[in-house]
């Protein structure tokens, strides 16, 4: 437990992240909770921006609704 406290103190002093590598389980990064929350917030923003660049393929969005009565019909002017 003393080693963990030393690592946390080191992180506080340097402001760096700590990388823990386990032989069987892989690598982990230790960082402050505030930094982790910022990473998640930035990921959400990036995901939102990425979704904007994807083309919209749902053709129902572009469908013109049918008019019910004869009075509601309209005829577009031809382009010249």
N, C-alpha and C positions, 0 to 999 in steps of 0.2 A: 504494500500500500504506500510505503514511503517513496518508491520509484514513481508511482503515479502522481504523487504530490509534486515531486521534482519536475516531472514533465509538464504539469499544469503551470507551475511557477515559470518554467522556461518559456512556455507559450505566452504567458502574460508579459514577460519581460521583452521578448523579441517581437511579439505580434505575428509570428509565423505560425504556420500549421505544422502539425506533427503527423508524420507518416508512419504507420505501424504495419509491418509486413509479417504475416503469419505463414509458416511453411505450408500448411494444409489449406487454410481458409482464404488466402489472398491478402490484398492490401486494403488498409483503412486509413482515412484521414480524420484527425481530431482537430476540431475548430470550435470557436465560441458559438453559442446558440444564436446570437444576434447575426453573426456572419452566415450561419446556415439558413436562417430565415430570409436574409437578403438574397442568397443564392436561389431559394425557392421562388421568391417574388420575381427575380429576374428571369427565371425559367418560364414562369407563367406569361410574362410579357413577351418573351421570345416565341413561345408557342402561339400566342395570339397573333403576333406579327407574321409568323409562318403560315397560319391559317388564312391570312388575308391574301397571300400570294398564290394560293391554290385556286385553280379555276373552278367556278361553280358549274356543276354538271347536272344539277336537278332542273330539268326543263319545265317542271311545273311552276317554277318561280317566274317564268317568262310567259306563261299562258295568259291569254286575254279571256276574261270571263265572258260567258255568253249572256246576252241580254234577253230578258224574259218577254217583254211586250214589244209590239210594233213601234210604239212611241219612243222607246228607249234606243232604237237602232240609230246608228250614225254611219256616215259614209265618209271616209277620209278623202281629202282633196288629192288629186294626183300631183306628183312632183314634176316640175317642168324642167 
